[in-house]
Amino acid sequence: MAVKLEDRPIEQVREEVIDKLIFNYSHGVLSNEAFERRLDSAMASKHHHELTDLVSDLKQNTSEEFTSQKEQKFNINYSAENSVETESIVNIFGGSNRSGQWTVPREIRVLTVFGGGDIDFTDAIFSSPDVTVKVLCIFGGDNIYIPENINVISKAFCIFGGIDNKAPSIASRQAPTLTIEGLVLFGGLDIKIKRTIKEKFVTFANQMKTLFNNKT
């Protein structure tokens, strides 16, 4: 006997609905305006039937290719190869930017003096489930960008400075944990999300639309 809709985990239902919205949008069934409107409703809804009503008029279901592409885009990237244990980033009267698909070591040490640096984990490849970032920022500013699906623990403290942590504190148990510790003196440290989950959904939907259009 099938499980009643209202007895299913609502986040599982939400994921299925969003997948169906993306798939139908990528195949030209939904306009961009309709897709984003329904996506907003799907992310905000707290009721099972409201969610399923959003896709009740859509006939096309997701495919294996779609599922494979989604896993590649949304799963945390792990490297099978061992990376260096420690990496140092020094910004003295200057700046640095670490972003893209770079391999994350177990420990990153950041020294910023009269400078600034960006560390972007959005598309990074993790070699360990536990990563520590040790920051010493004096008369400077550092930005740390993280994806929504990793755990973040902030232990850094400041003196005559500021730390702005806008990252979610906990994700799934399988996600890597990023621990940020250190000292900010007469400077600033921002910990924030570069792309929201909605922005990732929209980007993925447009990539799928391009992919499927190229095959027609």
Phi, psi and omega in degrees: 000134181291145178288137178299145182305314184290347178268353179278152175301127187294330180291329176292318177296318180299316180298317179296320180294315180296320176301317181292324176297313180298316182297315181289325175295317181295338178262012175079010180284323179252144173285166179299318181295315180294320180299310182292325178295314180290325178298316177302316180294320180295323181285334183267335188293143177243014184234134184303311185290329174298321180294309183293332177296334182293338182238013183295336181264004182258128186265328186283131176259163183293159181246171177296322179297318178299313181299319179296315179296321180296317179299321179294324185277327189253341178284149175295134179277123176244142179263137177281343182267149177283134178257178176296148183288322186224142176225139180249138176237121184242125178235096179241114185054037181193193182212165178215161181218114177249114184207181180082204180268081178249152182272126186272125175283176179292328183222134177238127178251125184240122175244119180233119178229115183052044180204200180197155180210152176243130172239117187246113180265007187304312182245018185290157178253118184272137177255353181214147178285347180234120182234135178244132175247116180256120188245133167232106185240116182235120181051046180206190180213134178236143176241132176240117181257131183230151173283163183288342188258032170232156179277139181232127175238122181253119178243005181289150176227163186228154174230119185051043178209197182212142174236121181245107182253106179251014181274148174294145187277336185214138174238209180285162180293335181279346183285152176294156179248126179252115179255124182248122181222164179136199186227136173244119183237117183052044181206198182214146176227121179248128176243114188207167178272130179278316177235126177289166180296327177295317179298324178293321178298314182295317178298315179296319179299318179291325176295319178294323178297317177296317181298311183288328178293325179291342181268348181272000000 
